[in-house]
Amino acid sequence: MNRIGFVFQSSPHSTTKGREGLDAILAASAYSEDIQIFFIGDGVFQLLENQQPELVLSRDYVAGFKMLSLYDLEETYVCQTALQNRGLKDNNLLIDADVITNQEINEKLSRCAQVMVF
């Protein structure tokens, strides 16, 4: 099966994109093991720990990202520049992910047969 890339570029709880993206990943994992997940731009906020979505009357789907490892989805990447620009470090993240450069993200995305953006 072809490699599928999932890109998160939206902040959580402002739209349903994050929740829909997580649902799409979990559904796709039933059919493919060749999945890569990228968090770029404001998408890095998807992985920020200690979120309180109930304050904005939103469902807490972010904890669902912890399930990625249970589905053997371990190719998870976070944009180094996005973290730095937002004053975040990898230890602020809910899950373990590889922090890589923009160039590395572009190279990996270019090898994906399909890319879905959320």
C-alpha positions as CSV (number, residue, x, y, z in Angstrom):
1,M,0.0,0.0,0.0
2,N,1.1,3.6,-0.6
3,R,2.4,5.8,2.1
4,I,-0.2,8.3,3.5
5,G,0.8,11.6,5.1
6,F,-1.5,13.4,7.5
7,V,-0.6,17.1,8.2
8,F,-2.0,19.1,11.1
9,Q,-1.7,22.8,10.6
10,S,-4.7,24.2,12.6
11,S,-4.9,24.9,16.3
12,P,-7.1,22.7,18.3
13,H,-10.6,23.5,19.3
14,S,-11.0,26.5,16.9
15,T,-12.4,24.1,14.3
16,T,-13.2,20.4,14.0
17,K,-10.2,19.8,11.8
18,G,-8.0,18.3,14.6
19,R,-10.7,15.8,15.7
20,E,-11.5,14.9,12.1
21,G,-7.8,14.4,11.3
22,L,-7.3,12.1,14.3
23,D,-10.4,10.1,13.3
24,A,-9.1,9.8,9.8
25,I,-5.7,8.5,11.0
26,L,-7.3,5.9,13.2
27,A,-9.6,4.8,10.4
28,A,-6.7,4.6,7.9
29,S,-4.6,2.6,10.2
30,A,-7.0,-0.3,9.7
31,Y,-5.9,-0.4,6.1
32,S,-2.3,0.7,6.1
33,E,0.7,0.6,8.3
34,D,2.6,3.1,6.2
35,I,1.3,6.3,7.8
36,Q,3.3,9.4,8.6
37,I,1.9,12.2,10.8
38,F,3.2,15.8,10.7
39,F,2.4,18.8,13.0
40,I,3.4,22.1,11.4
41,G,2.5,25.8,12.1
42,D,-0.3,26.2,14.6
43,G,-0.8,22.4,14.3
44,V,1.9,21.9,17.0
45,F,-0.7,23.2,19.5
46,Q,-2.7,19.9,18.8
47,L,0.0,18.1,20.9
48,L,0.3,20.6,23.7
49,E,-0.3,19.0,27.1
50,N,-2.6,20.2,29.8
51,Q,-5.2,21.7,27.5
52,Q,-8.6,22.6,29.0
53,P,-11.1,22.3,26.1
54,E,-14.1,22.3,28.4
55,L,-13.4,26.0,29.1
56,V,-14.4,26.7,25.4
57,L,-17.1,24.1,25.5
58,S,-15.2,21.7,23.3
59,R,-14.7,17.9,23.5
60,D,-11.3,16.7,24.7
61,Y,-10.1,14.7,21.6
62,V,-6.5,15.7,22.1
63,A,-5.9,12.9,24.6
64,G,-6.7,10.6,21.6
65,F,-3.3,11.4,20.2
66,K,-1.8,9.2,22.9
67,M,-3.5,6.2,21.2
68,L,-1.3,6.6,18.1
69,S,1.4,4.3,19.6
70,L,-1.2,1.7,20.4
71,Y,-2.0,1.6,16.7
72,D,1.8,1.2,15.9
73,L,1.8,4.7,14.4
74,E,5.2,5.9,15.4
75,E,6.2,8.0,12.4
76,T,5.1,11.3,14.1
77,Y,7.0,14.5,13.3
78,V,6.8,18.0,14.7
79,C,8.2,21.1,12.9
80,Q,11.2,22.5,14.8
81,T,10.6,26.0,13.5
82,A,6.9,26.0,14.5
83,L,7.9,25.0,18.1
84,Q,10.6,27.6,18.3
85,N,8.3,30.4,16.9
86,R,5.7,29.6,19.5
87,G,8.1,29.4,22.4
88,L,7.5,25.6,22.9
89,K,9.9,22.7,23.4
90,D,9.4,19.0,22.7
91,N,8.9,18.4,26.5
92,N,5.7,20.5,26.2
93,L,4.1,17.9,24.0
94,L,1.6,15.2,24.9
95,I,3.3,12.4,23.0
96,D,6.8,11.6,21.9
97,A,7.4,12.8,18.4
98,D,10.5,13.5,16.3
99,V,11.3,17.2,16.0
100,I,12.6,17.8,12.5
101,T,13.4,20.7,10.2
102,N,11.2,22.2,7.5
103,Q,13.4,20.6,4.8
104,E,13.1,17.2,6.4
105,I,9.3,17.6,6.5
106,N,9.2,18.5,2.8
107,E,11.4,15.5,1.9
108,K,9.2,13.1,3.8
109,L,6.0,14.6,2.4
110,S,7.3,14.3,-1.1
111,R,7.5,10.5,-0.6
112,C,3.9,10.2,0.4
113,A,1.5,9.0,-2.3
114,Q,-1.4,10.8,-0.6
115,V,-1.4,13.8,1.8
116,M,-4.4,14.9,3.8
117,V,-4.3,18.3,5.5
118,F,-6.2,19.2,8.6
